[in-house]
Amino acid sequence: MGLAPGVEVRVVSNMGSFGPIMVAVGSTKIGIGRGMARRVLVRPNDTGHPE
């Protein structure tokens, strides 16, 4: 459970320029602060389409 290299994540909620960003990792939702979110590097999945 949590963010780790190779794990697929999906943004669930992004309230503009304030508050935490909610992401889904599998069936788990995680709220991360914007400072931490700025440090997370992501890339599109191989298909380019959400699964």
Buried (B, 14 or more C-beta within 10 A) or exposed (E): EEEEEEEEBEEEEEEEEEEBBBBBBEEEEBEBEEEEBEEEEEEEEEEEEEE
